[in-house]
Amino acid sequence: ALSFALSYLKVKVGLEGGSVTLMSVVPIFLFSYFYGPIYGLFTGIIYGLLQFLQSPYMFTWATFFLDYALAYGSIFLASIFKKLFKSRTPSVILGVVAVYLLRLVFATMSGIMYFNAGWVSSGYPADNAFIYSLCYNLAYLVPDMVVCLIFLIPFCLSLIPFNTNPLILDLGIKKID
């Protein structure tokens, strides 16, 4: 729910979609990171479907799956990097980068379909659908990833302590009996 609410706080980058949000994927990234790839996959897919409902935009069924289900389903990678690295910092940073790289792959594949059909905005290299799509998607995915990483730096450096329930902040408040 928090990811969906944060997704309304955005800056549009392109005419046909693509925006930089105020860390909207951070809550589902952390959920996947702590609860594993299966929960991360389902949460990502559901979030992708909510993104479609928020702003329905598709060219074909293939672009629908690439842009929403597969791109956001890639959030499951967050938990895989947690298992690969004992330290939180490399696992989170590489997890975020991997999630955004996979989103870039899916968005670029979808964009090729759009741009081969002639849906081209000015300012991008229109003679090559792959280059056009890659540039277009990099224009919003890289800044969105940077915003996500900036928020997660305190988490990586353990400046945000977590107790046994990883989604509840441990603020050091003790119960008085």
Secondary structure, DSSP 8 states (H G I E B T S, - for coil): -HHHHHTTSEEEEETTEEEEESSTTHHHHHHHHHH-HHHHHHHHHHHHHHHHHHS---SSHHHHIIIIIIHHHGGGHHHHHHHH-SSHHHHHHHHHHHHHHHHHHHHHHHHHHHHHTT---TTS-TT-HHHHHHHHHHHHHHHHHHHHHHHHHHHHTT-S-B-SSTTSB--------
